[in-house]
Amino acid sequence: MEIGLLGILVMSLIGFTIMGIDKRKARQGRWRTPEKTLWLIAVLGGAPGMWIGMKLFRHKTKHPSFKFGFPVLTLLIILAVVYMSY
């Protein structure tokens, strides 16, 4: 259980950081992180951090797949953690 929570925390931190870096790259007109990579990080447990990063950095907020997908994925991750803890 603790390993799962630690994994989610680590992936969320990575996801949050990636969102900030990608936003900075977008402002600078540089090469961006592919959306497939963003989704892979989110699915691997980074959705909570990426959702926070999306809101904080105002990044990907106009894309419906991210706008609705990250919150739904975050809820699923939370439900899985609660389920596994009982």
PDB file of N, CA, C and O in Angstrom, chain B, residues numbered from 101:
ATOM      1  N   MET B 101       0.819  -1.195   0.000  1.00  0.00           N
ATOM      2  CA  MET B 101       0.000   0.000   0.000  1.00  0.00           C
ATOM      3  C   MET B 101       0.860   1.255   0.000  1.00  0.00           C
ATOM      4  O   MET B 101       0.632   2.174  -0.787  1.00  0.00           O
ATOM      5  N   GLU B 102       1.862   1.289   0.897  1.00  0.00           N
ATOM      6  CA  GLU B 102       2.728   2.459   0.985  1.00  0.00           C
ATOM      7  C   GLU B 102       3.522   2.662  -0.302  1.00  0.00           C
ATOM      8  O   GLU B 102       3.771   3.795  -0.714  1.00  0.00           O
ATOM      9  N   ILE B 103       3.915   1.564  -0.929  1.00  0.00           N
ATOM     10  CA  ILE B 103       4.667   1.658  -2.178  1.00  0.00           C
ATOM     11  C   ILE B 103       3.792   2.277  -3.267  1.00  0.00           C
ATOM     12  O   ILE B 103       4.261   3.094  -4.059  1.00  0.00           O
ATOM     13  N   GLY B 104       2.519   1.882  -3.301  1.00  0.00           N
ATOM     14  CA  GLY B 104       1.586   2.446  -4.278  1.00  0.00           C
ATOM     15  C   GLY B 104       1.399   3.943  -4.082  1.00  0.00           C
ATOM     16  O   GLY B 104       1.410   4.706  -5.048  1.00  0.00           O
ATOM     17  N   LEU B 105       1.228   4.364  -2.833  1.00  0.00           N
ATOM     18  CA  LEU B 105       1.074   5.788  -2.539  1.00  0.00           C
ATOM     19  C   LEU B 105       2.342   6.563  -2.886  1.00  0.00           C
ATOM     20  O   LEU B 105       2.284   7.663  -3.436  1.00  0.00           O
ATOM     21  N   LEU B 106       3.479   5.971  -2.557  1.00  0.00           N
ATOM     22  CA  LEU B 106       4.750   6.626  -2.884  1.00  0.00           C
ATOM     23  C   LEU B 106       4.896   6.766  -4.400  1.00  0.00           C
ATOM     24  O   LEU B 106       5.357   7.796  -4.891  1.00  0.00           O
ATOM     25  N   GLY B 107       4.504   5.731  -5.131  1.00  0.00           N
ATOM     26  CA  GLY B 107       4.563   5.780  -6.593  1.00  0.00           C
ATOM     27  C   GLY B 107       3.679   6.879  -7.160  1.00  0.00           C
ATOM     28  O   GLY B 107       4.079   7.597  -8.076  1.00  0.00           O
ATOM     29  N   ILE B 108       2.475   7.009  -6.611  1.00  0.00           N
ATOM     30  CA  ILE B 108       1.561   8.055  -7.073  1.00  0.00           C
ATOM     31  C   ILE B 108       2.127   9.433  -6.747  1.00  0.00           C
ATOM     32  O   ILE B 108       2.047  10.349  -7.567  1.00  0.00           O
ATOM     33  N   LEU B 109       2.693   9.581  -5.563  1.00  0.00           N
ATOM     34  CA  LEU B 109       3.293  10.871  -5.192  1.00  0.00           C
ATOM     35  C   LEU B 109       4.464  11.229  -6.100  1.00  0.00           C
ATOM     36  O   LEU B 109       4.588  12.373  -6.538  1.00  0.00           O
ATOM     37  N   VAL B 110       5.313  10.262  -6.381  1.00  0.00           N
ATOM     38  CA  VAL B 110       6.463  10.506  -7.253  1.00  0.00           C
ATOM     39  C   VAL B 110       6.000  10.852  -8.667  1.00  0.00           C
ATOM     40  O   VAL B 110       6.486  11.808  -9.272  1.00  0.00           O
ATOM     41  N   MET B 111       5.060  10.067  -9.187  1.00  0.00           N
ATOM     42  CA  MET B 111       4.564  10.333 -10.543  1.00  0.00           C
ATOM     43  C   MET B 111       3.826  11.670 -10.607  1.00  0.00           C
ATOM     44  O   MET B 111       3.901  12.371 -11.617  1.00  0.00           O
ATOM     45  N   SER B 112       3.116  12.025  -9.539  1.00  0.00           N
ATOM     46  CA  SER B 112       2.428  13.315  -9.505  1.00  0.00           C
ATOM     47  C   SER B 112       3.431  14.462  -9.509  1.00  0.00           C
ATOM     48  O   SER B 112       3.216  15.478 -10.171  1.00  0.00           O
ATOM     49  N   LEU B 113       4.512  14.303  -8.779  1.00  0.00           N
ATOM     50  CA  LEU B 113       5.560  15.328  -8.770  1.00  0.00           C
ATOM     51  C   LEU B 113       6.205  15.449 -10.152  1.00  0.00           C
ATOM     52  O   LEU B 113       6.462  16.553 -10.631  1.00  0.00           O
ATOM     53  N   ILE B 114       6.457  14.327 -10.773  1.00  0.00           N
ATOM     54  CA  ILE B 114       7.009  14.333 -12.135  1.00  0.00           C
ATOM     55  C   ILE B 114       6.022  14.988 -13.093  1.00  0.00           C
ATOM     56  O   ILE B 114       6.410  15.823 -13.910  1.00  0.00           O
ATOM     57  N   GLY B 115       4.757  14.618 -12.997  1.00  0.00           N
ATOM     58  CA  GLY B 115       3.725  15.197 -13.860  1.00  0.00           C
ATOM     59  C   GLY B 115       3.594  16.694 -13.672  1.00  0.00           C
ATOM     60  O   GLY B 115       3.489  17.437 -14.647  1.00  0.00           O
ATOM     61  N   PHE B 116       3.597  17.143 -12.428  1.00  0.00           N
ATOM     62  CA  PHE B 116       3.517  18.571 -12.124  1.00  0.00           C
ATOM     63  C   PHE B 116       4.698  19.317 -12.749  1.00  0.00           C
ATOM     64  O   PHE B 116       4.532  20.375 -13.355  1.00  0.00           O
ATOM     65  N   THR B 117       5.870  18.752 -12.590  1.00  0.00           N
ATOM     66  CA  THR B 117       7.085  19.370 -13.142  1.00  0.00           C
ATOM     67  C   THR B 117       7.032  19.419 -14.664  1.00  0.00           C
ATOM     68  O   THR B 117       7.375  20.435 -15.268  1.00  0.00           O
ATOM     69  N   ILE B 118       6.607  18.330 -15.277  1.00  0.00           N
ATOM     70  CA  ILE B 118       6.516  18.273 -16.738  1.00  0.00           C
ATOM     71  C   ILE B 118       5.536  19.325 -17.263  1.00  0.00           C
ATOM     72  O   ILE B 118       5.790  19.946 -18.295  1.00  0.00           O
ATOM     73  N   MET B 119       4.426  19.527 -16.563  1.00  0.00           N
ATOM     74  CA  MET B 119       3.464  20.542 -16.997  1.00  0.00           C
ATOM     75  C   MET B 119       4.092  21.937 -16.954  1.00  0.00           C
ATOM     76  O   MET B 119       3.880  22.742 -17.861  1.00  0.00           O
ATOM     77  N   GLY B 120       4.856  22.222 -15.913  1.00  0.00           N
ATOM     78  CA  GLY B 120       5.524  23.511 -15.811  1.00  0.00           C
ATOM     79  C   GLY B 120       6.570  23.703 -16.897  1.00  0.00           C
ATOM     80  O   GLY B 120       6.665  24.774 -17.497  1.00  0.00           O
ATOM     81  N   ILE B 121       7.348  22.671 -17.144  1.00  0.00           N
ATOM     82  CA  ILE B 121       8.380  22.740 -18.187  1.00  0.00           C
ATOM     83  C   ILE B 121       7.739  22.908 -19.556  1.00  0.00           C
ATOM     84  O   ILE B 121       8.198  23.712 -20.367  1.00  0.00           O
ATOM     85  N   ASP B 122       6.676  22.148 -19.817  1.00  0.00           N
ATOM     86  CA  ASP B 122       6.014  22.223 -21.122  1.00  0.00           C
ATOM     87  C   ASP B 122       5.384  23.598 -21.339  1.00  0.00           C
ATOM     88  O   ASP B 122       5.396  24.116 -22.456  1.00  0.00           O
ATOM     89  N   LYS B 123       4.846  24.180 -20.300  1.00  0.00           N
ATOM     90  CA  LYS B 123       4.275  25.524 -20.421  1.00  0.00           C
ATOM     91  C   LYS B 123       5.369  26.543 -20.755  1.00  0.00           C
ATOM     92  O   LYS B 123       5.183  27.418 -21.601  1.00  0.00           O
ATOM     93  N   ARG B 124       6.501  26.414 -20.083  1.00  0.00           N
ATOM     94  CA  ARG B 124       7.619  27.322 -20.365  1.00  0.00           C
ATOM     95  C   ARG B 124       8.095  27.158 -21.810  1.00  0.00           C
ATOM     96  O   ARG B 124       8.364  28.143 -22.497  1.00  0.00           O
ATOM     97  N   LYS B 125       8.195  25.922 -22.258  1.00  0.00           N
ATOM     98  CA  LYS B 125       8.594  25.670 -23.646  1.00  0.00           C
ATOM     99  C   LYS B 125       7.581  26.255 -24.625  1.00  0.00           C
ATOM    100  O   LYS B 125       7.962  26.775 -25.673  1.00  0.00           O
ATOM    101  N   ALA B 126       6.294  26.175 -24.289  1.00  0.00           N
ATOM    102  CA  ALA B 126       5.252  26.721 -25.162  1.00  0.00           C
ATOM    103  C   ALA B 126       5.414  28.234 -25.298  1.00  0.00           C
ATOM    104  O   ALA B 126       5.280  28.781 -26.393  1.00  0.00           O
ATOM    105  N   ARG B 127       5.698  28.895 -24.202  1.00  0.00           N
ATOM    106  CA  ARG B 127       5.893  30.351 -24.227  1.00  0.00           C
ATOM    107  C   ARG B 127       7.111  30.741 -25.048  1.00  0.00           C
ATOM    108  O   ARG B 127       7.127  31.792 -25.689  1.00  0.00           O
ATOM    109  N   GLN B 128       8.121  29.898 -25.027  1.00  0.00           N
ATOM    110  CA  GLN B 128       9.372  30.189 -25.732  1.00  0.00           C
ATOM    111  C   GLN B 128       9.346  29.713 -27.178  1.00  0.00           C
ATOM    112  O   GLN B 128      10.291  29.956 -27.928  1.00  0.00           O
ATOM    113  N   GLY B 129       8.280  29.041 -27.572  1.00  0.00           N
ATOM    114  CA  GLY B 129       8.184  28.539 -28.939  1.00  0.00           C
ATOM    115  C   GLY B 129       9.132  27.384 -29.217  1.00  0.00           C
ATOM    116  O   GLY B 129       9.524  27.170 -30.364  1.00  0.00           O
ATOM    117  N   ARG B 130       9.502  26.643 -28.192  1.00  0.00           N
ATOM    118  CA  ARG B 130      10.429  25.517 -28.332  1.00  0.00           C
ATOM    119  C   ARG B 130       9.678  24.205 -28.510  1.00  0.00           C
ATOM    120  O   ARG B 130       8.451  24.155 -28.429  1.00  0.00           O
ATOM    121  N   TRP B 131      10.447  23.137 -28.756  1.00  0.00           N
ATOM    122  CA  TRP B 131       9.901  21.797 -28.905  1.00  0.00           C
ATOM    123  C   TRP B 131       9.161  21.422 -27.632  1.00  0.00           C
ATOM    124  O   TRP B 131       9.634  21.690 -26.527  1.00  0.00           O
ATOM    125  N   ARG B 132       7.993  20.799 -27.792  1.00  0.00           N
ATOM    126  CA  ARG B 132       7.112  20.497 -26.668  1.00  0.00           C
ATOM    127  C   ARG B 132       7.073  19.012 -26.353  1.00  0.00           C
ATOM    128  O   ARG B 132       7.462  18.172 -27.165  1.00  0.00           O
ATOM    129  N   THR B 133       6.599  18.712 -25.163  1.00  0.00           N
ATOM    130  CA  THR B 133       6.404  17.332 -24.744  1.00  0.00           C
ATOM    131  C   THR B 133       5.186  16.771 -25.486  1.00  0.00           C
ATOM    132  O   THR B 133       4.112  17.371 -25.444  1.00  0.00           O
ATOM    133  N   PRO B 134       5.337  15.641 -26.158  1.00  0.00           N
ATOM    134  CA  PRO B 134       4.189  15.073 -26.880  1.00  0.00           C
ATOM    135  C   PRO B 134       3.028  14.753 -25.934  1.00  0.00           C
ATOM    136  O   PRO B 134       3.235  14.366 -24.784  1.00  0.00           O
ATOM    137  N   GLU B 135       1.809  14.922 -26.441  1.00  0.00           N
ATOM    138  CA  GLU B 135       0.629  14.646 -25.623  1.00  0.00           C
ATOM    139  C   GLU B 135       0.573  13.190 -25.188  1.00  0.00           C
ATOM    140  O   GLU B 135       0.083  12.889 -24.099  1.00  0.00           O
ATOM    141  N   LYS B 136       1.068  12.283 -26.023  1.00  0.00           N
ATOM    142  CA  LYS B 136       1.109  10.859 -25.637  1.00  0.00           C
ATOM    143  C   LYS B 136       1.946  10.668 -24.380  1.00  0.00           C
ATOM    144  O   LYS B 136       1.601   9.863 -23.515  1.00  0.00           O
ATOM    145  N   THR B 137       3.040  11.404 -24.281  1.00  0.00           N
ATOM    146  CA  THR B 137       3.906  11.311 -23.107  1.00  0.00           C
ATOM    147  C   THR B 137       3.192  11.854 -21.876  1.00  0.00           C
ATOM    148  O   THR B 137       3.277  11.272 -20.794  1.00  0.00           O
ATOM    149  N   LEU B 138       2.490  12.972 -22.043  1.00  0.00           N
ATOM    150  CA  LEU B 138       1.737  13.545 -20.927  1.00  0.00           C
ATOM    151  C   LEU B 138       0.693  12.558 -20.421  1.00  0.00           C
ATOM    152  O   LEU B 138       0.524  12.386 -19.214  1.00  0.00           O
ATOM    153  N   TRP B 139      -0.005  11.913 -21.347  1.00  0.00           N
ATOM    154  CA  TRP B 139      -1.025  10.943 -20.950  1.00  0.00           C
ATOM    155  C   TRP B 139      -0.414   9.706 -20.304  1.00  0.00           C
ATOM    156  O   TRP B 139      -0.992   9.146 -19.373  1.00  0.00           O
ATOM    157  N   LEU B 140       0.742   9.277 -20.784  1.00  0.00           N
ATOM    158  CA  LEU B 140       1.401   8.122 -20.180  1.00  0.00           C
ATOM    159  C   LEU B 140       1.752   8.410 -18.728  1.00  0.00           C
ATOM    160  O   LEU B 140       1.517   7.573 -17.856  1.00  0.00           O
ATOM    161  N   ILE B 141       2.309   9.579 -18.461  1.00  0.00           N
ATOM    162  CA  ILE B 141       2.639   9.959 -17.089  1.00  0.00           C
ATOM    163  C   ILE B 141       1.372  10.016 -16.239  1.00  0.00           C
ATOM    164  O   ILE B 141       1.366   9.562 -15.095  1.00  0.00           O
ATOM    165  N   ALA B 142       0.305  10.572 -16.797  1.00  0.00           N
ATOM    166  CA  ALA B 142      -0.961  10.677 -16.067  1.00  0.00           C
ATOM    167  C   ALA B 142      -1.512   9.299 -15.720  1.00  0.00           C
ATOM    168  O   ALA B 142      -1.940   9.069 -14.589  1.00  0.00           O
ATOM    169  N   VAL B 143      -1.504   8.392 -16.674  1.00  0.00           N
ATOM    170  CA  VAL B 143      -2.049   7.045 -16.460  1.00  0.00           C
ATOM    171  C   VAL B 143      -1.208   6.259 -15.456  1.00  0.00           C
ATOM    172  O   VAL B 143      -1.733   5.416 -14.730  1.00  0.00           O
ATOM    173  N   LEU B 144       0.077   6.532 -15.417  1.00  0.00           N
ATOM    174  CA  LEU B 144       0.967   5.832 -14.489  1.00  0.00           C
ATOM    175  C   LEU B 144       0.904   6.393 -13.067  1.00  0.00           C
ATOM    176  O   LEU B 144       1.705   6.017 -12.212  1.00  0.00           O
ATOM    177  N   GLY B 145      -0.040   7.283 -12.822  1.00  0.00           N
ATOM    178  CA  GLY B 145      -0.236   7.794 -11.464  1.00  0.00           C
ATOM    179  C   GLY B 145       0.020   9.279 -11.311  1.00  0.00           C
ATOM    180  O   GLY B 145      -0.140   9.822 -10.218  1.00  0.00           O
ATOM    181  N   GLY B 146       0.413   9.942 -12.377  1.00  0.00           N
ATOM    182  CA  GLY B 146       0.745  11.358 -12.284  1.00  0.00           C
ATOM    183  C   GLY B 146      -0.408  12.316 -12.490  1.00  0.00           C
ATOM    184  O   GLY B 146      -0.208  13.530 -12.448  1.00  0.00           O
ATOM    185  N   ALA B 147      -1.609  11.809 -12.710  1.00  0.00           N
ATOM    186  CA  ALA B 147      -2.755  12.676 -13.003  1.00  0.00           C
ATOM    187  C   ALA B 147      -3.028  13.724 -11.920  1.00  0.00           C
ATOM    188  O   ALA B 147      -3.310  14.873 -12.260  1.00  0.00           O
ATOM    189  N   PRO B 148      -2.957  13.374 -10.626  1.00  0.00           N
ATOM    190  CA  PRO B 148      -3.227  14.417  -9.619  1.00  0.00           C
ATOM    191  C   PRO B 148      -2.264  15.607  -9.731  1.00  0.00           C
ATOM    192  O   PRO B 148      -2.696  16.759  -9.697  1.00  0.00           O
ATOM    193  N   GLY B 149      -0.993  15.337  -9.861  1.00  0.00           N
ATOM    194  CA  GLY B 149      -0.010  16.412  -9.987  1.00  0.00           C
ATOM    195  C   GLY B 149      -0.153  17.173 -11.290  1.00  0.00           C
ATOM    196  O   GLY B 149       0.055  18.386 -11.335  1.00  0.00           O
ATOM    197  N   MET B 150      -0.502  16.471 -12.338  1.00  0.00           N
ATOM    198  CA  MET B 150      -0.671  17.121 -13.634  1.00  0.00           C
ATOM    199  C   MET B 150      -1.909  18.001 -13.636  1.00  0.00           C
ATOM    200  O   MET B 150      -1.918  19.062 -14.260  1.00  0.00           O
ATOM    201  N   TRP B 151      -2.951  17.568 -12.943  1.00  0.00           N
ATOM    202  CA  TRP B 151      -4.165  18.373 -12.840  1.00  0.00           C
ATOM    203  C   TRP B 151      -3.864  19.670 -12.074  1.00  0.00           C
ATOM    204  O   TRP B 151      -4.297  20.751 -12.476  1.00  0.00           O
ATOM    205  N   ILE B 152      -3.127  19.551 -10.979  1.00  0.00           N
ATOM    206  CA  ILE B 152      -2.738  20.740 -10.217  1.00  0.00           C
ATOM    207  C   ILE B 152      -1.858  21.641 -11.081  1.00  0.00           C
ATOM    208  O   ILE B 152      -2.043  22.858 -11.107  1.00  0.00           O
ATOM    209  N   GLY B 153      -0.895  21.035 -11.793  1.00  0.00           N
ATOM    210  CA  GLY B 153      -0.029  21.809 -12.683  1.00  0.00           C
ATOM    211  C   GLY B 153      -0.796  22.486 -13.800  1.00  0.00           C
ATOM    212  O   GLY B 153      -0.499  23.622 -14.168  1.00  0.00           O
ATOM    213  N   MET B 154      -1.779  21.790 -14.338  1.00  0.00           N
ATOM    214  CA  MET B 154      -2.595  22.359 -15.403  1.00  0.00           C
ATOM    215  C   MET B 154      -3.290  23.620 -14.908  1.00  0.00           C
ATOM    216  O   MET B 154      -3.326  24.630 -15.611  1.00  0.00           O
ATOM    217  N   LYS B 155      -3.838  23.565 -13.705  1.00  0.00           N
ATOM    218  CA  LYS B 155      -4.532  24.716 -13.135  1.00  0.00           C
ATOM    219  C   LYS B 155      -3.551  25.830 -12.769  1.00  0.00           C
ATOM    220  O   LYS B 155      -3.783  26.996 -13.089  1.00  0.00           O
ATOM    221  N   LEU B 156      -2.467  25.472 -12.106  1.00  0.00           N
ATOM    222  CA  LEU B 156      -1.507  26.470 -11.634  1.00  0.00           C
ATOM    223  C   LEU B 156      -0.800  27.189 -12.780  1.00  0.00           C
ATOM    224  O   LEU B 156      -0.662  28.412 -12.762  1.00  0.00           O
ATOM    225  N   PHE B 157      -0.352  26.423 -13.778  1.00  0.00           N
ATOM    226  CA  PHE B 157       0.389  27.004 -14.895  1.00  0.00           C
ATOM    227  C   PHE B 157      -0.522  27.467 -16.040  1.00  0.00           C
ATOM    228  O   PHE B 157      -0.055  28.054 -17.016  1.00  0.00           O
ATOM    229  N   ARG B 158      -1.829  27.195 -15.908  1.00  0.00           N
ATOM    230  CA  ARG B 158      -2.802  27.490 -16.968  1.00  0.00           C
ATOM    231  C   ARG B 158      -2.341  26.892 -18.295  1.00  0.00           C
ATOM    232  O   ARG B 158      -2.226  27.572 -19.314  1.00  0.00           O
ATOM    233  N   HIS B 159      -2.084  25.599 -18.230  1.00  0.00           N
ATOM    234  CA  HIS B 159      -1.535  24.884 -19.372  1.00  0.00           C
ATOM    235  C   HIS B 159      -2.474  23.755 -19.773  1.00  0.00           C
ATOM    236  O   HIS B 159      -2.884  22.955 -18.932  1.00  0.00           O
ATOM    237  N   LYS B 160      -2.809  23.689 -21.041  1.00  0.00           N
ATOM    238  CA  LYS B 160      -3.685  22.658 -21.611  1.00  0.00           C
ATOM    239  C   LYS B 160      -5.121  22.785 -21.111  1.00  0.00           C
ATOM    240  O   LYS B 160      -5.880  21.818 -21.174  1.00  0.00           O
ATOM    241  N   THR B 161      -5.505  23.952 -20.618  1.00  0.00           N
ATOM    242  CA  THR B 161      -6.837  24.125 -20.058  1.00  0.00           C
ATOM    243  C   THR B 161      -7.925  24.230 -21.115  1.00  0.00           C
ATOM    244  O   THR B 161      -9.104  24.080 -20.795  1.00  0.00           O
ATOM    245  N   LYS B 162      -7.561  24.483 -22.354  1.00  0.00           N
ATOM    246  CA  LYS B 162      -8.560  24.590 -23.420  1.00  0.00           C
ATOM    247  C   LYS B 162      -8.778  23.273 -24.159  1.00  0.00           C
ATOM    248  O   LYS B 162      -9.670  23.166 -25.000  1.00  0.00           O
ATOM    249  N   HIS B 163      -7.968  22.285 -23.845  1.00  0.00           N
ATOM    250  CA  HIS B 163      -8.100  20.972 -24.475  1.00  0.00           C
ATOM    251  C   HIS B 163      -9.074  20.131 -23.660  1.00  0.00           C
ATOM    252  O   HIS B 163      -8.774  19.775 -22.521  1.00  0.00           O
ATOM    253  N   PRO B 164     -10.242  19.806 -24.227  1.00  0.00           N
ATOM    254  CA  PRO B 164     -11.226  19.026 -23.459  1.00  0.00           C
ATOM    255  C   PRO B 164     -10.682  17.699 -22.937  1.00  0.00           C
ATOM    256  O   PRO B 164     -11.050  17.268 -21.844  1.00  0.00           O
ATOM    257  N   SER B 165      -9.815  17.052 -23.702  1.00  0.00           N
ATOM    258  CA  SER B 165      -9.299  15.763 -23.242  1.00  0.00           C
ATOM    259  C   SER B 165      -8.492  15.916 -21.953  1.00  0.00           C
ATOM    260  O   SER B 165      -8.533  15.034 -21.096  1.00  0.00           O
ATOM    261  N   PHE B 166      -7.772  17.002 -21.806  1.00  0.00           N
ATOM    262  CA  PHE B 166      -7.020  17.251 -20.583  1.00  0.00           C
ATOM    263  C   PHE B 166      -7.923  17.860 -19.507  1.00  0.00           C
ATOM    264  O   PHE B 166      -7.852  17.483 -18.337  1.00  0.00           O
ATOM    265  N   LYS B 167      -8.764  18.797 -19.915  1.00  0.00           N
ATOM    266  CA  LYS B 167      -9.645  19.508 -18.987  1.00  0.00           C
ATOM    267  C   LYS B 167     -10.546  18.557 -18.211  1.00  0.00           C
ATOM    268  O   LYS B 167     -10.791  18.754 -17.021  1.00  0.00           O
ATOM    269  N   PHE B 168     -11.037  17.526 -18.889  1.00  0.00           N
ATOM    270  CA  PHE B 168     -11.916  16.562 -18.243  1.00  0.00           C
ATOM    271  C   PHE B 168     -11.196  15.259 -17.903  1.00  0.00           C
ATOM    272  O   PHE B 168     -11.548  14.590 -16.932  1.00  0.00           O
ATOM    273  N   GLY B 169     -10.197  14.903 -18.692  1.00  0.00           N
ATOM    274  CA  GLY B 169      -9.498  13.634 -18.504  1.00  0.00           C
ATOM    275  C   GLY B 169      -8.673  13.566 -17.235  1.00  0.00           C
ATOM    276  O   GLY B 169      -8.719  12.561 -16.525  1.00  0.00           O
ATOM    277  N   PHE B 170      -7.913  14.621 -16.933  1.00  0.00           N
ATOM    278  CA  PHE B 170      -7.082  14.603 -15.731  1.00  0.00           C
ATOM    279  C   PHE B 170      -7.914  14.511 -14.456  1.00  0.00           C
ATOM    280  O   PHE B 170      -7.572  13.729 -13.570  1.00  0.00           O
ATOM    281  N   PRO B 171      -9.007  15.290 -14.330  1.00  0.00           N
ATOM    282  CA  PRO B 171      -9.828  15.133 -13.120  1.00  0.00           C
ATOM    283  C   PRO B 171     -10.452  13.740 -12.988  1.00  0.00           C
ATOM    284  O   PRO B 171     -10.495  13.178 -11.894  1.00  0.00           O
ATOM    285  N   VAL B 172     -10.930  13.191 -14.095  1.00  0.00           N
ATOM    286  CA  VAL B 172     -11.536  11.851 -14.047  1.00  0.00           C
ATOM    287  C   VAL B 172     -10.478  10.816 -13.673  1.00  0.00           C
ATOM    288  O   VAL B 172     -10.726   9.937 -12.848  1.00  0.00           O
ATOM    289  N   LEU B 173      -9.318  10.921 -14.273  1.00  0.00           N
ATOM    290  CA  LEU B 173      -8.238   9.984 -13.964  1.00  0.00           C
ATOM    291  C   LEU B 173      -7.792  10.133 -12.508  1.00  0.00           C
ATOM    292  O   LEU B 173      -7.487   9.140 -11.848  1.00  0.00           O
ATOM    293  N   THR B 174      -7.753  11.358 -12.013  1.00  0.00           N
ATOM    294  CA  THR B 174      -7.404  11.591 -10.610  1.00  0.00           C
ATOM    295  C   THR B 174      -8.413  10.915  -9.695  1.00  0.00           C
ATOM    296  O   THR B 174      -8.035  10.274  -8.714  1.00  0.00           O
ATOM    297  N   LEU B 175      -9.683  11.056 -10.010  1.00  0.00           N
ATOM    298  CA  LEU B 175     -10.728  10.410  -9.209  1.00  0.00           C
ATOM    299  C   LEU B 175     -10.568   8.891  -9.230  1.00  0.00           C
ATOM    300  O   LEU B 175     -10.709   8.235  -8.198  1.00  0.00           O
ATOM    301  N   LEU B 176     -10.275   8.340 -10.393  1.00  0.00           N
ATOM    302  CA  LEU B 176     -10.071   6.890 -10.490  1.00  0.00           C
ATOM    303  C   LEU B 176      -8.874   6.430  -9.659  1.00  0.00           C
ATOM    304  O   LEU B 176      -8.917   5.375  -9.027  1.00  0.00           O
ATOM    305  N   ILE B 177      -7.821   7.220  -9.666  1.00  0.00           N
ATOM    306  CA  ILE B 177      -6.629   6.881  -8.879  1.00  0.00           C
ATOM    307  C   ILE B 177      -6.967   6.923  -7.388  1.00  0.00           C
ATOM    308  O   ILE B 177      -6.571   6.035  -6.634  1.00  0.00           O
ATOM    309  N   ILE B 178      -7.698   7.954  -6.968  1.00  0.00           N
ATOM    310  CA  ILE B 178      -8.096   8.062  -5.567  1.00  0.00           C
ATOM    311  C   ILE B 178      -8.981   6.884  -5.162  1.00  0.00           C
ATOM    312  O   ILE B 178      -8.796   6.302  -4.093  1.00  0.00           O
ATOM    313  N   LEU B 179      -9.933   6.541  -6.014  1.00  0.00           N
ATOM    314  CA  LEU B 179     -10.800   5.398  -5.721  1.00  0.00           C
ATOM    315  C   LEU B 179     -10.004   4.098  -5.634  1.00  0.00           C
ATOM    316  O   LEU B 179     -10.287   3.258  -4.779  1.00  0.00           O
ATOM    317  N   ALA B 180      -9.024   3.926  -6.498  1.00  0.00           N
ATOM    318  CA  ALA B 180      -8.188   2.720  -6.463  1.00  0.00           C
ATOM    319  C   ALA B 180      -7.383   2.654  -5.171  1.00  0.00           C
ATOM    320  O   ALA B 180      -7.250   1.582  -4.582  1.00  0.00           O
ATOM    321  N   VAL B 181      -6.852   3.774  -4.728  1.00  0.00           N
ATOM    322  CA  VAL B 181      -6.086   3.807  -3.484  1.00  0.00           C
ATOM    323  C   VAL B 181      -6.994   3.474  -2.292  1.00  0.00           C
ATOM    324  O   VAL B 181      -6.616   2.700  -1.412  1.00  0.00           O
ATOM    325  N   VAL B 182      -8.180   4.059  -2.275  1.00  0.00           N
ATOM    326  CA  VAL B 182      -9.123   3.787  -1.186  1.00  0.00           C
ATOM    327  C   VAL B 182      -9.514   2.313  -1.202  1.00  0.00           C
ATOM    328  O   VAL B 182      -9.563   1.669  -0.154  1.00  0.00           O
ATOM    329  N   TYR B 183      -9.791   1.783  -2.381  1.00  0.00           N
ATOM    330  CA  TYR B 183     -10.176   0.381  -2.500  1.00  0.00           C
ATOM    331  C   TYR B 183      -9.048  -0.531  -2.010  1.00  0.00           C
ATOM    332  O   TYR B 183      -9.296  -1.496  -1.286  1.00  0.00           O
ATOM    333  N   MET B 184      -7.822  -0.227  -2.402  1.00  0.00           N
ATOM    334  CA  MET B 184      -6.688  -1.074  -2.015  1.00  0.00           C
ATOM    335  C   MET B 184      -6.377  -0.968  -0.520  1.00  0.00           C
ATOM    336  O   MET B 184      -5.773  -1.874   0.053  1.00  0.00           O
ATOM    337  N   SER B 185      -6.780   0.121   0.103  1.00  0.00           N
ATOM    338  CA  SER B 185      -6.475   0.275   1.526  1.00  0.00           C
ATOM    339  C   SER B 185      -7.464  -0.500   2.411  1.00  0.00           C
ATOM    340  O   SER B 185      -7.232  -0.646   3.610  1.00  0.00           O
ATOM    341  N   TYR B 186      -8.564  -0.997   1.828  1.00  0.00           N
ATOM    342  CA  TYR B 186      -9.542  -1.755   2.613  1.00  0.00           C
ATOM    343  C   TYR B 186      -9.576  -3.190   2.244  1.00  0.00           C
ATOM    344  O   TYR B 186     -10.349  -3.957   2.817  1.00  0.00           O
TER     345      TYR B 186
END
